[in-house]
Amino acid sequence: MSWDWDFAWEVFPVLLEGLRVTLWATTLATILALVVGLIFAMAKRSPNAFIRLPINGFVEFIRRTPILVQIYFIYFVLPEVGILLPGFASGVIALGLHTGSYMSEVYRAGIESVPRGQWEAARALNYTKLDMWRRIILPQAIPPMVPALGNYVIFMFKDSSLLSIIAVPELMSMARNIGNDTYRYLEPMTLVAGLYFAMSVSAAWFVRWIEERRDKRKLSV
């Protein structure tokens, strides 16, 4: 089968529509992952075993099972207990929880990197726990985390192709539908690979730029 430029240009707008859905799903899942990752990290530091142990168990379960199984569980199993979610929402939740579980370890490492003296100084100044985290700990812990968090977002963007299995009209799903309808897979799959590559490289460059900017700011201080 030879490459057909006319066909490639014909299907390209359809793939861009799929890319829009992919980016939207990745954005929402990123927000969810950043929030639940921080919640998981803080809960795992709790002195209360009734909070710490269940969260530890849940995070380990998510980290040790394939994301494909989690997508299937949310989309196909939860409706059997009365929780019915559309494909897009199921995919976003699965991506967010899966990536957030990995991000929790990044948060944990960043929080533990804050010097002990900063914690003691905050307590000596009678900061409330909320103010201590908001004004002292997190502003110091988050900047070093950015490269690792950014890499997990890139991984999640690529994992979003798995949402095609639950009929979410994202990039991979659109390419597969085009191939099934026309029996031509060369052009749509090649274009999909190019779009994933271009977006991933751009995101990696952006993360690297943030990291370099952070390093320059540290040197100037």
C-alpha positions, 0 to 999 in steps of 0.5 A: 500500500502506497502513501496517499497524500489526498487521503491523508489531508482528507482525514487530518481534520478528523484526527485533529478533532480526536486530538482536541478530545485527547487534550481535553481529557488529559487536561482534566485528568492532570488536574485530578491527578495533581489534586489527588496526588497531593491528598494521597501524599499528605494522607500517607503522612498522617499519624492516624493509622485509620487514614494512613493505612487504607490510603497506602493500600489503595495507592499500592493497589492502583500502582500495581494493577494495569491502567487498562484494568482500572478503565474497564473496572470504572466503565463496566463494573461500577454500573453493576453497583449503580454507578453509571459514568459516561466513557469520557468521565470514566477515562478521565477518572481512571487516568487521574487516579492512576497518575495521581497515585504515582504523583503522590510519591513525587509529592512525598519526596518533595515534601520530605526534601524541605529542611526540618528547620523550616518545619520547626520554624513554622511551629515556633512562629505559631503557624496553623497547619494550613498556613504552614503548608500553604506558606512554608512547606509547599512553596519550597517543595513544589518547584523541585517536583515540576520536572517529575510531575511534567513527565507523568503528565506526558506519560498520561497523554500517551496513555489516553490512547487507551480510552479508545477501548471504551468508545471515547472519540479521542485521537486513537479511536478516530484513527481506528474508525477511519481505518475500519471504514476505509481499510486504509490504516497507513495514513491515519496511524502514521498521522496519529504517531506524528501527532503524539510525537509532536505533542510529547516533544513539545511538552517535554521541551516545555518541562525542560524549559521550566526546569532550566528557568528554575535552576537559573533562578536558584543560581541568581539567589 
